[in-house]
Amino acid sequence: MQRSEPLAVDLAGIARAAVKRALDVVLSGLALVLLGPFLMLVALAVRLDSDGPVLFRQQRIGRGGTRFTCLKFRTMVPDADPGVHQRAFARVVAGQSVSDDSRSPFKLVNDPRVTRVGALLRRTSLDEMPQLWNVLRGEMSLVGPRPAIPYELQHYQPWQHQRHRVKPGITGLWQVYGRGTMAFDEMMALDVRYAREWTVWLDVKLLALTIPATIMQRGAR
């Protein structure tokens, strides 16, 4: 009877994934504890500014194409028309700007659906903070590609689906280096590059660079 060859085990890859997960759990858990009082104040501001729930829940695409419920602080009026973003996204994919703001040509600005507090949260990226819970649950990572909305996938080219080889993240290459200033294909190229080449040290670097990028509000409107 012919003996079967032993399965090759990528021990280095397993170790890297374990370290990444450990960083996600420790840092997201620590952030939720330390920032808890501040996040409660943000939640109160959202609630007082307009009617509706504090949190916005939306189906997003995770690793391997699985779906999960992504959390954000609500930045829009209740029952905001989702078609506005769908049409804007289609324009961005086609290489058309959706803003007159030269600092953020590919990001929808002056959106009447956005509340006063919501506009501030978006500029400072504080609306993303509830996703720390998604990270703790293992649905997201601190660093990775932006979690796509299901309807966006109809615009993807085959190579762009490679970004789903890793968990989506709160921050990543395009969030640090471009955001609203980058064209769609450029953003996708960075996400795919990250999915192929990520390392723990790259994650640490991007986490460190996220702070000044957020303070300078690069591409955020």
C-alpha positions, 0 to 999 in steps of 0.5 A: 500500500502506497504511503501518502505524502504528509501535508505541508504545514505553513508553520510561519504563516500560522505563527504570523496569523496567531501573532496578528490575532493576539495583537487584535485581541489585546489592543482592541480590548484595551482600547475599548476599556480605556476609551469606554467613557469617551465612547459613551460621550460620543454615543450621547452626542449622536443620540442628542443630535438627531433621532434614531439609534446610536449605532449603525449596523450594516452587512459587510463582506469579510474574509473569504466572502463571508458576511458579518454585521459591521458596527459604526456610530450613526452619522446619518439621519434615520432611513437615509436613502442608500441609493445615494452611496450606490450611485456615487460608488458606481461613479468612483469605479468609473473613475469619475469624481463625486466631489468638487473638493480637490482634497477628496475627489472620490469621497462623497461630501456635502451629503445632506443625509449626514448629521452635524455630529456625524460630519465631525465623526467622519472627519475624525474617523471616530465613527469607526470606533465601534468596529473595535467590537468587530475586531474583538469578535474576530470578524475584522482585524485592526489592519486590513482592507476596508470591509466592502458592502455587498452591492459593491462586489458587482463592480469588482474585477476578478483580481480585486476579490483577492483582497478578501483573502484576509480579514477587513480592517479598521485601518490599512494602506489606503486609509493611511496613504490616500483615502478620498484622494485615491482612485478606485483601482489604486485603492484596490491595488493597495488592498490586494497588495496588503492581502498578498504581502502583509506582515506583523511589522507592516501592521504595527507600522500602519497602526502607528501611521494611522494616528497622524493620518487621522489628525491631519484628516488626509482625504477625510471629509 
